[in-house]
Amino acid sequence: MINIYDSVNELTANFEKTDEFVALRDAINAVKANENSLKLYHHMEEIRNKFIAEQEKGNSEMSAELQKEYKEVEAQIGQDELIKNMMIHETAVYQLLNDIQKSLTDPISNLYDALK
């Protein structure tokens, strides 16, 4: 019997060598190295966490105050080239992961296609 986790560990090691992952790592390091960008990133995370906490309490919508704060930070992020670059590379990494996931789940889809 094959140990699938050996293959996953190899895939993980290869994933960390992809252009997409390396670019994201470099972009994150650039944000970490810039005090203003890092502070702005942490502020955005703080707002997201507040919103998640509100959702967990059953509040599905952001308060007007939180919306205002979010929009202000979002505008600042739109001006921060380091964070924008990080987000672009993050999107590329997640696209690669979606492609990998599709490859992994295609055999399952094929099994169910046989029922048609």
Jmol script that loads the backbone (N, CA, C; Angstrom):
load data "model"
ATOM      1  N   MET A   1       0.846  -1.190   0.000  1.00  0.00           N
ATOM      2  CA  MET A   1       0.000   0.000   0.000  1.00  0.00           C
ATOM      3  C   MET A   1       0.888   1.248   0.000  1.00  0.00           C
ATOM      4  N   ILE A   2       0.492   2.221  -0.758  1.00  0.00           N
ATOM      5  CA  ILE A   2       1.267   3.457  -0.865  1.00  0.00           C
ATOM      6  C   ILE A   2       1.011   4.357   0.346  1.00  0.00           C
ATOM      7  N   ASN A   3       2.045   5.035   0.814  1.00  0.00           N
ATOM      8  CA  ASN A   3       1.875   6.025   1.868  1.00  0.00           C
ATOM      9  C   ASN A   3       1.716   7.380   1.184  1.00  0.00           C
ATOM     10  N   ILE A   4       0.501   7.821   1.057  1.00  0.00           N
ATOM     11  CA  ILE A   4       0.180   9.050   0.341  1.00  0.00           C
ATOM     12  C   ILE A   4       0.839  10.274   0.994  1.00  0.00           C
ATOM     13  N   TYR A   5       1.087  10.184   2.301  1.00  0.00           N
ATOM     14  CA  TYR A   5       1.688  11.323   2.996  1.00  0.00           C
ATOM     15  C   TYR A   5       3.128  11.581   2.565  1.00  0.00           C
ATOM     16  N   ASP A   6       3.822  10.528   2.129  1.00  0.00           N
ATOM     17  CA  ASP A   6       5.164  10.738   1.566  1.00  0.00           C
ATOM     18  C   ASP A   6       5.067  11.587   0.306  1.00  0.00           C
ATOM     19  N   SER A   7       4.066  11.300  -0.518  1.00  0.00           N
ATOM     20  CA  SER A   7       3.862  12.074  -1.742  1.00  0.00           C
ATOM     21  C   SER A   7       3.466  13.516  -1.418  1.00  0.00           C
ATOM     22  N   VAL A   8       2.625  13.685  -0.407  1.00  0.00           N
ATOM     23  CA  VAL A   8       2.200  15.028  -0.010  1.00  0.00           C
ATOM     24  C   VAL A   8       3.393  15.831   0.498  1.00  0.00           C
ATOM     25  N   ASN A   9       4.247  15.187   1.292  1.00  0.00           N
ATOM     26  CA  ASN A   9       5.438  15.880   1.792  1.00  0.00           C
ATOM     27  C   ASN A   9       6.343  16.304   0.638  1.00  0.00           C
ATOM     28  N   GLU A  10       6.476  15.455  -0.362  1.00  0.00           N
ATOM     29  CA  GLU A  10       7.272  15.805  -1.536  1.00  0.00           C
ATOM     30  C   GLU A  10       6.607  16.953  -2.310  1.00  0.00           C
ATOM     31  N   LEU A  11       5.294  16.883  -2.461  1.00  0.00           N
ATOM     32  CA  LEU A  11       4.560  17.949  -3.137  1.00  0.00           C
ATOM     33  C   LEU A  11       4.732  19.276  -2.397  1.00  0.00           C
ATOM     34  N   THR A  12       4.670  19.228  -1.074  1.00  0.00           N
ATOM     35  CA  THR A  12       4.853  20.442  -0.273  1.00  0.00           C
ATOM     36  C   THR A  12       6.232  21.042  -0.505  1.00  0.00           C
ATOM     37  N   ALA A  13       7.242  20.197  -0.491  1.00  0.00           N
ATOM     38  CA  ALA A  13       8.610  20.681  -0.729  1.00  0.00           C
ATOM     39  C   ALA A  13       8.726  21.295  -2.119  1.00  0.00           C
ATOM     40  N   ASN A  14       8.099  20.678  -3.107  1.00  0.00           N
ATOM     41  CA  ASN A  14       8.129  21.217  -4.467  1.00  0.00           C
ATOM     42  C   ASN A  14       7.317  22.506  -4.573  1.00  0.00           C
ATOM     43  N   PHE A  15       6.196  22.555  -3.878  1.00  0.00           N
ATOM     44  CA  PHE A  15       5.351  23.749  -3.873  1.00  0.00           C
ATOM     45  C   PHE A  15       6.134  24.962  -3.375  1.00  0.00           C
ATOM     46  N   GLU A  16       6.934  24.757  -2.341  1.00  0.00           N
ATOM     47  CA  GLU A  16       7.714  25.852  -1.769  1.00  0.00           C
ATOM     48  C   GLU A  16       8.822  26.337  -2.702  1.00  0.00           C
ATOM     49  N   LYS A  17       9.063  25.607  -3.778  1.00  0.00           N
ATOM     50  CA  LYS A  17      10.075  26.003  -4.761  1.00  0.00           C
ATOM     51  C   LYS A  17       9.459  26.646  -6.004  1.00  0.00           C
ATOM     52  N   THR A  18       8.135  26.707  -6.060  1.00  0.00           N
ATOM     53  CA  THR A  18       7.491  27.282  -7.243  1.00  0.00           C
ATOM     54  C   THR A  18       7.731  28.784  -7.305  1.00  0.00           C
ATOM     55  N   ASP A  19       7.664  29.313  -8.512  1.00  0.00           N
ATOM     56  CA  ASP A  19       7.825  30.756  -8.699  1.00  0.00           C
ATOM     57  C   ASP A  19       6.779  31.527  -7.906  1.00  0.00           C
ATOM     58  N   GLU A  20       5.556  31.001  -7.865  1.00  0.00           N
ATOM     59  CA  GLU A  20       4.467  31.683  -7.178  1.00  0.00           C
ATOM     60  C   GLU A  20       4.740  31.786  -5.676  1.00  0.00           C
ATOM     61  N   PHE A  21       5.177  30.686  -5.079  1.00  0.00           N
ATOM     62  CA  PHE A  21       5.438  30.676  -3.646  1.00  0.00           C
ATOM     63  C   PHE A  21       6.631  31.568  -3.302  1.00  0.00           C
ATOM     64  N   VAL A  22       7.696  31.456  -4.089  1.00  0.00           N
ATOM     65  CA  VAL A  22       8.893  32.264  -3.847  1.00  0.00           C
ATOM     66  C   VAL A  22       8.561  33.749  -3.959  1.00  0.00           C
ATOM     67  N   ALA A  23       7.767  34.117  -4.955  1.00  0.00           N
ATOM     68  CA  ALA A  23       7.386  35.524  -5.128  1.00  0.00           C
ATOM     69  C   ALA A  23       6.560  36.012  -3.941  1.00  0.00           C
ATOM     70  N   LEU A  24       5.644  35.174  -3.443  1.00  0.00           N
ATOM     71  CA  LEU A  24       4.846  35.560  -2.283  1.00  0.00           C
ATOM     72  C   LEU A  24       5.732  35.705  -1.048  1.00  0.00           C
ATOM     73  N   ARG A  25       6.624  34.767  -0.840  1.00  0.00           N
ATOM     74  CA  ARG A  25       7.534  34.852   0.310  1.00  0.00           C
ATOM     75  C   ARG A  25       8.344  36.147   0.258  1.00  0.00           C
ATOM     76  N   ASP A  26       8.860  36.471  -0.931  1.00  0.00           N
ATOM     77  CA  ASP A  26       9.640  37.701  -1.085  1.00  0.00           C
ATOM     78  C   ASP A  26       8.778  38.938  -0.841  1.00  0.00           C
ATOM     79  N   ALA A  27       7.541  38.907  -1.322  1.00  0.00           N
ATOM     80  CA  ALA A  27       6.635  40.044  -1.129  1.00  0.00           C
ATOM     81  C   ALA A  27       6.284  40.216   0.351  1.00  0.00           C
ATOM     82  N   ILE A  28       6.072  39.124   1.054  1.00  0.00           N
ATOM     83  CA  ILE A  28       5.789  39.186   2.487  1.00  0.00           C
ATOM     84  C   ILE A  28       6.994  39.737   3.241  1.00  0.00           C
ATOM     85  N   ASN A  29       8.174  39.285   2.865  1.00  0.00           N
ATOM     86  CA  ASN A  29       9.384  39.791   3.511  1.00  0.00           C
ATOM     87  C   ASN A  29       9.553  41.289   3.274  1.00  0.00           C
ATOM     88  N   ALA A  30       9.167  41.762   2.099  1.00  0.00           N
ATOM     89  CA  ALA A  30       9.253  43.196   1.808  1.00  0.00           C
ATOM     90  C   ALA A  30       8.285  43.981   2.694  1.00  0.00           C
ATOM     91  N   VAL A  31       7.082  43.452   2.906  1.00  0.00           N
ATOM     92  CA  VAL A  31       6.114  44.110   3.794  1.00  0.00           C
ATOM     93  C   VAL A  31       6.659  44.119   5.226  1.00  0.00           C
ATOM     94  N   LYS A  32       7.198  42.986   5.658  1.00  0.00           N
ATOM     95  CA  LYS A  32       7.745  42.903   7.017  1.00  0.00           C
ATOM     96  C   LYS A  32       8.886  43.891   7.229  1.00  0.00           C
ATOM     97  N   ALA A  33       9.644  44.155   6.185  1.00  0.00           N
ATOM     98  CA  ALA A  33      10.813  45.038   6.293  1.00  0.00           C
ATOM     99  C   ALA A  33      10.437  46.523   6.282  1.00  0.00           C
ATOM    100  N   ASN A  34       9.192  46.827   5.922  1.00  0.00           N
ATOM    101  CA  ASN A  34       8.758  48.222   5.848  1.00  0.00           C
ATOM    102  C   ASN A  34       7.797  48.498   7.001  1.00  0.00           C
ATOM    103  N   GLU A  35       8.214  49.351   7.917  1.00  0.00           N
ATOM    104  CA  GLU A  35       7.439  49.610   9.124  1.00  0.00           C
ATOM    105  C   GLU A  35       6.020  50.093   8.819  1.00  0.00           C
ATOM    106  N   ASN A  36       5.876  51.011   7.868  1.00  0.00           N
ATOM    107  CA  ASN A  36       4.550  51.546   7.536  1.00  0.00           C
ATOM    108  C   ASN A  36       3.648  50.492   6.924  1.00  0.00           C
ATOM    109  N   SER A  37       4.192  49.711   5.994  1.00  0.00           N
ATOM    110  CA  SER A  37       3.393  48.657   5.358  1.00  0.00           C
ATOM    111  C   SER A  37       2.979  47.609   6.373  1.00  0.00           C
ATOM    112  N   LEU A  38       3.892  47.231   7.238  1.00  0.00           N
ATOM    113  CA  LEU A  38       3.590  46.214   8.237  1.00  0.00           C
ATOM    114  C   LEU A  38       2.517  46.711   9.208  1.00  0.00           C
ATOM    115  N   LYS A  39       2.624  47.955   9.622  1.00  0.00           N
ATOM    116  CA  LYS A  39       1.634  48.547  10.525  1.00  0.00           C
ATOM    117  C   LYS A  39       0.255  48.578   9.855  1.00  0.00           C
ATOM    118  N   LEU A  40       0.219  48.957   8.601  1.00  0.00           N
ATOM    119  CA  LEU A  40      -1.032  49.010   7.854  1.00  0.00           C
ATOM    120  C   LEU A  40      -1.637  47.609   7.705  1.00  0.00           C
ATOM    121  N   TYR A  41      -0.790  46.638   7.412  1.00  0.00           N
ATOM    122  CA  TYR A  41      -1.251  45.249   7.295  1.00  0.00           C
ATOM    123  C   TYR A  41      -1.865  44.785   8.619  1.00  0.00           C
ATOM    124  N   HIS A  42      -1.183  45.055   9.724  1.00  0.00           N
ATOM    125  CA  HIS A  42      -1.702  44.651  11.038  1.00  0.00           C
ATOM    126  C   HIS A  42      -3.025  45.352  11.357  1.00  0.00           C
ATOM    127  N   HIS A  43      -3.152  46.601  10.937  1.00  0.00           N
ATOM    128  CA  HIS A  43      -4.402  47.329  11.164  1.00  0.00           C
ATOM    129  C   HIS A  43      -5.545  46.661  10.396  1.00  0.00           C
ATOM    130  N   MET A  44      -5.289  46.278   9.160  1.00  0.00           N
ATOM    131  CA  MET A  44      -6.317  45.594   8.368  1.00  0.00           C
ATOM    132  C   MET A  44      -6.697  44.259   9.013  1.00  0.00           C
ATOM    133  N   GLU A  45      -5.715  43.529   9.490  1.00  0.00           N
ATOM    134  CA  GLU A  45      -5.998  42.254  10.163  1.00  0.00           C
ATOM    135  C   GLU A  45      -6.842  42.471  11.420  1.00  0.00           C
ATOM    136  N   GLU A  46      -6.550  43.530  12.141  1.00  0.00           N
ATOM    137  CA  GLU A  46      -7.314  43.865  13.345  1.00  0.00           C
ATOM    138  C   GLU A  46      -8.786  44.113  12.991  1.00  0.00           C
ATOM    139  N   ILE A  47      -9.016  44.841  11.916  1.00  0.00           N
ATOM    140  CA  ILE A  47     -10.391  45.117  11.487  1.00  0.00           C
ATOM    141  C   ILE A  47     -11.080  43.823  11.070  1.00  0.00           C
ATOM    142  N   ARG A  48     -10.378  42.983  10.324  1.00  0.00           N
ATOM    143  CA  ARG A  48     -10.965  41.689   9.917  1.00  0.00           C
ATOM    144  C   ARG A  48     -11.341  40.854  11.139  1.00  0.00           C
ATOM    145  N   ASN A  49     -10.448  40.824  12.128  1.00  0.00           N
ATOM    146  CA  ASN A  49     -10.724  40.047  13.336  1.00  0.00           C
ATOM    147  C   ASN A  49     -11.924  40.593  14.093  1.00  0.00           C
ATOM    148  N   LYS A  50     -12.067  41.912  14.132  1.00  0.00           N
ATOM    149  CA  LYS A  50     -13.251  42.519  14.762  1.00  0.00           C
ATOM    150  C   LYS A  50     -14.512  42.077  14.030  1.00  0.00           C
ATOM    151  N   PHE A  51     -14.455  42.085  12.699  1.00  0.00           N
ATOM    152  CA  PHE A  51     -15.621  41.695  11.910  1.00  0.00           C
ATOM    153  C   PHE A  51     -15.965  40.220  12.144  1.00  0.00           C
ATOM    154  N   ILE A  52     -14.953  39.373  12.182  1.00  0.00           N
ATOM    155  CA  ILE A  52     -15.180  37.946  12.431  1.00  0.00           C
ATOM    156  C   ILE A  52     -15.799  37.748  13.814  1.00  0.00           C
ATOM    157  N   ALA A  53     -15.302  38.486  14.801  1.00  0.00           N
ATOM    158  CA  ALA A  53     -15.860  38.391  16.155  1.00  0.00           C
ATOM    159  C   ALA A  53     -17.333  38.797  16.165  1.00  0.00           C
ATOM    160  N   GLU A  54     -17.665  39.826  15.391  1.00  0.00           N
ATOM    161  CA  GLU A  54     -19.061  40.251  15.298  1.00  0.00           C
ATOM    162  C   GLU A  54     -19.917  39.171  14.637  1.00  0.00           C
ATOM    163  N   GLN A  55     -19.377  38.550  13.602  1.00  0.00           N
ATOM    164  CA  GLN A  55     -20.125  37.480  12.930  1.00  0.00           C
ATOM    165  C   GLN A  55     -20.361  36.310  13.877  1.00  0.00           C
ATOM    166  N   GLU A  56     -19.374  35.998  14.689  1.00  0.00           N
ATOM    167  CA  GLU A  56     -19.520  34.898  15.639  1.00  0.00           C
ATOM    168  C   GLU A  56     -20.584  35.199  16.692  1.00  0.00           C
ATOM    169  N   LYS A  57     -20.815  36.486  16.947  1.00  0.00           N
ATOM    170  CA  LYS A  57     -21.875  36.897  17.876  1.00  0.00           C
ATOM    171  C   LYS A  57     -23.241  36.887  17.195  1.00  0.00           C
ATOM    172  N   GLY A  58     -23.267  36.647  15.894  1.00  0.00           N
ATOM    173  CA  GLY A  58     -24.522  36.623  15.161  1.00  0.00           C
ATOM    174  C   GLY A  58     -24.797  37.876  14.358  1.00  0.00           C
ATOM    175  N   ASN A  59     -23.891  38.833  14.394  1.00  0.00           N
ATOM    176  CA  ASN A  59     -24.048  40.057  13.608  1.00  0.00           C
ATOM    177  C   ASN A  59     -23.442  39.822  12.230  1.00  0.00           C
ATOM    178  N   SER A  60     -24.288  39.697  11.225  1.00  0.00           N
ATOM    179  CA  SER A  60     -23.799  39.355   9.887  1.00  0.00           C
ATOM    180  C   SER A  60     -23.281  40.556   9.112  1.00  0.00           C
ATOM    181  N   GLU A  61     -23.577  41.759   9.586  1.00  0.00           N
ATOM    182  CA  GLU A  61     -23.123  42.961   8.876  1.00  0.00           C
ATOM    183  C   GLU A  61     -22.172  43.753   9.751  1.00  0.00           C
ATOM    184  N   MET A  62     -21.240  44.435   9.079  1.00  0.00           N
ATOM    185  CA  MET A  62     -20.308  45.310   9.773  1.00  0.00           C
ATOM    186  C   MET A  62     -21.051  46.529  10.296  1.00  0.00           C
ATOM    187  N   SER A  63     -20.662  46.993  11.475  1.00  0.00           N
ATOM    188  CA  SER A  63     -21.238  48.243  11.994  1.00  0.00           C
ATOM    189  C   SER A  63     -20.792  49.386  11.090  1.00  0.00           C
ATOM    190  N   ALA A  64     -21.515  50.483  11.149  1.00  0.00           N
ATOM    191  CA  ALA A  64     -21.157  51.649  10.330  1.00  0.00           C
ATOM    192  C   ALA A  64     -19.758  52.138  10.676  1.00  0.00           C
ATOM    193  N   GLU A  65     -19.429  52.109  11.954  1.00  0.00           N
ATOM    194  CA  GLU A  65     -18.107  52.555  12.403  1.00  0.00           C
ATOM    195  C   GLU A  65     -17.006  51.649  11.850  1.00  0.00           C
ATOM    196  N   LEU A  66     -17.237  50.344  11.921  1.00  0.00           N
ATOM    197  CA  LEU A  66     -16.250  49.389  11.416  1.00  0.00           C
ATOM    198  C   LEU A  66     -16.138  49.488   9.894  1.00  0.00           C
ATOM    199  N   GLN A  67     -17.255  49.710   9.221  1.00  0.00           N
ATOM    200  CA  GLN A  67     -17.224  49.899   7.764  1.00  0.00           C
ATOM    201  C   GLN A  67     -16.387  51.110   7.387  1.00  0.00           C
ATOM    202  N   LYS A  68     -16.573  52.194   8.124  1.00  0.00           N
ATOM    203  CA  LYS A  68     -15.829  53.423   7.856  1.00  0.00           C
ATOM    204  C   LYS A  68     -14.332  53.170   8.048  1.00  0.00           C
ATOM    205  N   GLU A  69     -13.987  52.529   9.145  1.00  0.00           N
ATOM    206  CA  GLU A  69     -12.582  52.230   9.430  1.00  0.00           C
ATOM    207  C   GLU A  69     -12.003  51.318   8.354  1.00  0.00           C
ATOM    208  N   TYR A  70     -12.779  50.321   7.946  1.00  0.00           N
ATOM    209  CA  TYR A  70     -12.332  49.391   6.914  1.00  0.00           C
ATOM    210  C   TYR A  70     -12.061  50.127   5.598  1.00  0.00           C
ATOM    211  N   LYS A  71     -12.974  51.000   5.203  1.00  0.00           N
ATOM    212  CA  LYS A  71     -12.814  51.738   3.947  1.00  0.00           C
ATOM    213  C   LYS A  71     -11.585  52.645   3.978  1.00  0.00           C
ATOM    214  N   GLU A  72     -11.334  53.250   5.124  1.00  0.00           N
ATOM    215  CA  GLU A  72     -10.152  54.108   5.254  1.00  0.00           C
ATOM    216  C   GLU A  72      -8.869  53.298   5.098  1.00  0.00           C
ATOM    217  N   VAL A  73      -8.810  52.165   5.762  1.00  0.00           N
ATOM    218  CA  VAL A  73      -7.617  51.320   5.677  1.00  0.00           C
ATOM    219  C   VAL A  73      -7.489  50.727   4.281  1.00  0.00           C
ATOM    220  N   GLU A  74      -8.608  50.344   3.697  1.00  0.00           N
ATOM    221  CA  GLU A  74      -8.596  49.802   2.340  1.00  0.00           C
ATOM    222  C   GLU A  74      -8.024  50.824   1.351  1.00  0.00           C
ATOM    223  N   ALA A  75      -8.389  52.077   1.525  1.00  0.00           N
ATOM    224  CA  ALA A  75      -7.860  53.134   0.652  1.00  0.00           C
ATOM    225  C   ALA A  75      -6.363  53.293   0.850  1.00  0.00           C
ATOM    226  N   GLN A  76      -5.917  53.211   2.086  1.00  0.00           N
ATOM    227  CA  GLN A  76      -4.483  53.303   2.363  1.00  0.00           C
ATOM    228  C   GLN A  76      -3.734  52.115   1.751  1.00  0.00           C
ATOM    229  N   ILE A  77      -4.325  50.946   1.848  1.00  0.00           N
ATOM    230  CA  ILE A  77      -3.699  49.750   1.271  1.00  0.00           C
ATOM    231  C   ILE A  77      -3.606  49.892  -0.250  1.00  0.00           C
ATOM    232  N   GLY A  78      -4.623  50.505  -0.843  1.00  0.00           N
ATOM    233  CA  GLY A  78      -4.611  50.727  -2.286  1.00  0.00           C
ATOM    234  C   GLY A  78      -3.448  51.598  -2.733  1.00  0.00           C
ATOM    235  N   GLN A  79      -2.897  52.362  -1.809  1.00  0.00           N
ATOM    236  CA  GLN A  79      -1.762  53.227  -2.118  1.00  0.00           C
ATOM    237  C   GLN A  79      -0.424  52.590  -1.748  1.00  0.00           C
ATOM    238  N   ASP A  80      -0.453  51.479  -1.041  1.00  0.00           N
ATOM    239  CA  ASP A  80       0.778  50.829  -0.570  1.00  0.00           C
ATOM    240  C   ASP A  80       1.221  49.768  -1.584  1.00  0.00           C
ATOM    241  N   GLU A  81       2.263  50.073  -2.317  1.00  0.00           N
ATOM    242  CA  GLU A  81       2.728  49.182  -3.384  1.00  0.00           C
ATOM    243  C   GLU A  81       3.194  47.829  -2.850  1.00  0.00           C
ATOM    244  N   LEU A  82       3.790  47.817  -1.667  1.00  0.00           N
ATOM    245  CA  LEU A  82       4.288  46.550  -1.113  1.00  0.00           C
ATOM    246  C   LEU A  82       3.135  45.604  -0.780  1.00  0.00           C
ATOM    247  N   ILE A  83       2.103  46.140  -0.160  1.00  0.00           N
ATOM    248  CA  ILE A  83       0.952  45.294   0.181  1.00  0.00           C
ATOM    249  C   ILE A  83       0.201  44.880  -1.081  1.00  0.00           C
ATOM    250  N   LYS A  84       0.044  45.800  -2.020  1.00  0.00           N
ATOM    251  CA  LYS A  84      -0.623  45.440  -3.277  1.00  0.00           C
ATOM    252  C   LYS A  84       0.143  44.320  -3.979  1.00  0.00           C
ATOM    253  N   ASN A  85       1.456  44.419  -3.994  1.00  0.00           N
ATOM    254  CA  ASN A  85       2.285  43.388  -4.617  1.00  0.00           C
ATOM    255  C   ASN A  85       2.105  42.052  -3.893  1.00  0.00           C
ATOM    256  N   MET A  86       2.066  42.095  -2.572  1.00  0.00           N
ATOM    257  CA  MET A  86       1.868  40.877  -1.794  1.00  0.00           C
ATOM    258  C   MET A  86       0.525  40.231  -2.139  1.00  0.00           C
ATOM    259  N   MET A  87      -0.508  41.053  -2.261  1.00  0.00           N
ATOM    260  CA  MET A  87      -1.835  40.531  -2.566  1.00  0.00           C
ATOM    261  C   MET A  87      -1.893  39.919  -3.964  1.00  0.00           C
ATOM    262  N   ILE A  88      -1.186  40.497  -4.907  1.00  0.00           N
ATOM    263  CA  ILE A  88      -1.127  39.943  -6.262  1.00  0.00           C
ATOM    264  C   ILE A  88      -0.488  38.556  -6.225  1.00  0.00           C
ATOM    265  N   HIS A  89       0.606  38.447  -5.482  1.00  0.00           N
ATOM    266  CA  HIS A  89       1.295  37.155  -5.403  1.00  0.00           C
ATOM    267  C   HIS A  89       0.504  36.138  -4.579  1.00  0.00           C
ATOM    268  N   GLU A  90      -0.229  36.618  -3.596  1.00  0.00           N
ATOM    269  CA  GLU A  90      -1.099  35.733  -2.823  1.00  0.00           C
ATOM    270  C   GLU A  90      -2.165  35.120  -3.734  1.00  0.00           C
ATOM    271  N   THR A  91      -2.739  35.945  -4.590  1.00  0.00           N
ATOM    272  CA  THR A  91      -3.742  35.457  -5.538  1.00  0.00           C
ATOM    273  C   THR A  91      -3.146  34.386  -6.458  1.00  0.00           C
ATOM    274  N   ALA A  92      -1.924  34.603  -6.917  1.00  0.00           N
ATOM    275  CA  ALA A  92      -1.275  33.629  -7.796  1.00  0.00           C
ATOM    276  C   ALA A  92      -1.032  32.309  -7.066  1.00  0.00           C
ATOM    277  N   VAL A  93      -0.659  32.379  -5.795  1.00  0.00           N
ATOM    278  CA  VAL A  93      -0.436  31.152  -5.014  1.00  0.00           C
ATOM    279  C   VAL A  93      -1.746  30.393  -4.855  1.00  0.00           C
ATOM    280  N   TYR A  94      -2.819  31.111  -4.551  1.00  0.00           N
ATOM    281  CA  TYR A  94      -4.102  30.435  -4.378  1.00  0.00           C
ATOM    282  C   TYR A  94      -4.636  29.878  -5.701  1.00  0.00           C
ATOM    283  N   GLN A  95      -4.319  30.513  -6.798  1.00  0.00           N
ATOM    284  CA  GLN A  95      -4.708  29.956  -8.101  1.00  0.00           C
ATOM    285  C   GLN A  95      -3.969  28.643  -8.342  1.00  0.00           C
ATOM    286  N   LEU A  96      -2.682  28.623  -8.012  1.00  0.00           N
ATOM    287  CA  LEU A  96      -1.904  27.394  -8.144  1.00  0.00           C
ATOM    288  C   LEU A  96      -2.481  26.300  -7.251  1.00  0.00           C
ATOM    289  N   LEU A  97      -2.831  26.648  -6.025  1.00  0.00           N
ATOM    290  CA  LEU A  97      -3.437  25.659  -5.124  1.00  0.00           C
ATOM    291  C   LEU A  97      -4.773  25.153  -5.659  1.00  0.00           C
ATOM    292  N   ASN A  98      -5.572  26.032  -6.245  1.00  0.00           N
ATOM    293  CA  ASN A  98      -6.838  25.598  -6.854  1.00  0.00           C
ATOM    294  C   ASN A  98      -6.586  24.620  -7.999  1.00  0.00           C
ATOM    295  N   ASP A  99      -5.569  24.902  -8.803  1.00  0.00           N
ATOM    296  CA  ASP A  99      -5.226  23.992  -9.899  1.00  0.00           C
ATOM    297  C   ASP A  99      -4.794  22.636  -9.367  1.00  0.00           C
ATOM    298  N   ILE A 100      -3.997  22.640  -8.300  1.00  0.00           N
ATOM    299  CA  ILE A 100      -3.545  21.389  -7.690  1.00  0.00           C
ATOM    300  C   ILE A 100      -4.726  20.626  -7.119  1.00  0.00           C
ATOM    301  N   GLN A 101      -5.602  21.345  -6.429  1.00  0.00           N
ATOM    302  CA  GLN A 101      -6.776  20.690  -5.852  1.00  0.00           C
ATOM    303  C   GLN A 101      -7.642  20.059  -6.942  1.00  0.00           C
ATOM    304  N   LYS A 102      -7.805  20.756  -8.057  1.00  0.00           N
ATOM    305  CA  LYS A 102      -8.583  20.199  -9.166  1.00  0.00           C
ATOM    306  C   LYS A 102      -7.942  18.913  -9.676  1.00  0.00           C
ATOM    307  N   SER A 103      -6.631  18.919  -9.800  1.00  0.00           N
ATOM    308  CA  SER A 103      -5.929  17.712 -10.247  1.00  0.00           C
ATOM    309  C   SER A 103      -6.139  16.557  -9.279  1.00  0.00           C
ATOM    310  N   LEU A 104      -6.142  16.873  -7.988  1.00  0.00           N
ATOM    311  CA  LEU A 104      -6.323  15.829  -6.978  1.00  0.00           C
ATOM    312  C   LEU A 104      -7.755  15.302  -6.934  1.00  0.00           C
ATOM    313  N   THR A 105      -8.722  16.161  -7.222  1.00  0.00           N
ATOM    314  CA  THR A 105     -10.116  15.730  -7.119  1.00  0.00           C
ATOM    315  C   THR A 105     -10.693  15.216  -8.436  1.00  0.00           C
ATOM    316  N   ASP A 106      -9.979  15.392  -9.538  1.00  0.00           N
ATOM    317  CA  ASP A 106     -10.464  14.878 -10.819  1.00  0.00           C
ATOM    318  C   ASP A 106     -10.763  13.374 -10.782  1.00  0.00           C
ATOM    319  N   PRO A 107      -9.920  12.539 -10.151  1.00  0.00           N
ATOM    320  CA  PRO A 107     -10.264  11.115 -10.101  1.00  0.00           C
ATOM    321  C   PRO A 107     -11.587  10.827  -9.401  1.00  0.00           C
ATOM    322  N   ILE A 108     -11.925  11.632  -8.406  1.00  0.00           N
ATOM    323  CA  ILE A 108     -13.209  11.454  -7.708  1.00  0.00           C
ATOM    324  C   ILE A 108     -14.352  11.825  -8.646  1.00  0.00           C
ATOM    325  N   SER A 109     -14.195  12.933  -9.337  1.00  0.00           N
ATOM    326  CA  SER A 109     -15.216  13.339 -10.299  1.00  0.00           C
ATOM    327  C   SER A 109     -15.404  12.277 -11.373  1.00  0.00           C
ATOM    328  N   ASN A 110     -14.319  11.709 -11.821  1.00  0.00           N
ATOM    329  CA  ASN A 110     -14.389  10.653 -12.843  1.00  0.00           C
ATOM    330  C   ASN A 110     -15.141   9.425 -12.338  1.00  0.00           C
ATOM    331  N   LEU A 111     -14.952   9.094 -11.070  1.00  0.00           N
ATOM    332  CA  LEU A 111     -15.696   7.971 -10.495  1.00  0.00           C
ATOM    333  C   LEU A 111     -17.196   8.235 -10.545  1.00  0.00           C
ATOM    334  N   TYR A 112     -17.598   9.436 -10.176  1.00  0.00           N
ATOM    335  CA  TYR A 112     -19.008   9.778 -10.172  1.00  0.00           C
ATOM    336  C   TYR A 112     -19.558   9.941 -11.595  1.00  0.00           C
ATOM    337  N   ASP A 113     -18.699  10.359 -12.498  1.00  0.00           N
ATOM    338  CA  ASP A 113     -19.130  10.464 -13.901  1.00  0.00           C
ATOM    339  C   ASP A 113     -19.524   9.095 -14.430  1.00  0.00           C
ATOM    340  N   ALA A 114     -18.920   8.059 -13.899  1.00  0.00           N
ATOM    341  CA  ALA A 114     -19.248   6.699 -14.336  1.00  0.00           C
ATOM    342  C   ALA A 114     -20.677   6.305 -13.959  1.00  0.00           C
ATOM    343  N   LEU A 115     -21.274   7.031 -13.040  1.00  0.00           N
ATOM    344  CA  LEU A 115     -22.658   6.752 -12.645  1.00  0.00           C
ATOM    345  C   LEU A 115     -23.664   7.318 -13.610  1.00  0.00           C
ATOM    346  N   LYS A 116     -23.231   8.209 -14.482  1.00  0.00           N
ATOM    347  CA  LYS A 116     -24.159   8.869 -15.397  1.00  0.00           C
ATOM    348  C   LYS A 116     -24.551   7.979 -16.530  1.00  0.00           C
TER     349      LYS A 116
END
end "model"
wireframe off; spacefill off
backbone 0.3
color backbone group
